[in-house]
Amino acid sequence: MASSRNPEALGAEDNERLPAGQPARREGQVQAARSRTGAIERVLQILDGLQQMGRPMTAYEIAQTVGAPPSTIYAVINDLVDKNLLTRATGGAIWLGPRLYGYGLTYAGSLDYLAVAAEEMERLSQTVGETVQVCGREEGMMVVLQMVEGPGHFRVTSRVGSRMPINWTASGRLLVGHLPDGEREAFFARHSKPSPTGLAQIDPSTLARRSREAFESRFALQIGESDATVACLAAPVCNTSGECVLTISIVMTQSKVAEGVERYRASVQSAARRIEERLGWQHVAGQPLIPISS
């Protein structure tokens, strides 16, 4: 017969995990720790939901989005509004609060590589006359970290912070190109999704091969995979270990790519190399950029 564990046994097991010399926690402390963990997860669900939607939402909409009881979400939202982590607009809609903006500025200011990338992004945009983005990876998504719009009257833009499935984008293929073969294929199998245009590749083995080829050539191109009218040309920015930390990319209309890509390819690759050089991230010659799978 299966035995049930009593609270004292549960607390004892948790206490066994404490570092030596740290006082044992009582049952109430263990339960409180668990409650705090649950609360943090709920806060992250709310913030992620707002970021993904990209607009203020009512508390009820947020509850529906994260799949939580409205009463629970209302309580958490009220606490976050009180602490300026969320703000309540006219009509009661909820949006990200000013305290988060301050945290974001502090975090961004501490990342020298983003400051360097921003300067080269501006320079590249002025050179090619197009929208330029710096992108990174967040789990199975490509995320736009920085962007500068092109100077022309007709240009392609997207929001900073916007995310796309990694298999839809040129940057996405580069961001995982340094992974070992088996790990890269497993990554695509787990995260690939069909795109609205139906042109994005979803076969894991094909994506893994194309990702490696793009990474080794330090260039990736996608045309119409995420949007029927948009093309993107990207180059990887790699650290001294050969890992793709971020990408820099030119975003333009599909019709311009048809006129020729070599000028844009050379420009975006040069911008990526300048970022690496300024950060001292030049890869050591003779070492493989991509670990070889056994």
Order of alpha helices (4+ residues) and beta strands (2+ residues): alpha-alpha-alpha-alpha-beta-beta-alpha-alpha-beta-beta-beta-alpha-alpha-alpha-beta-beta-beta-alpha-alpha
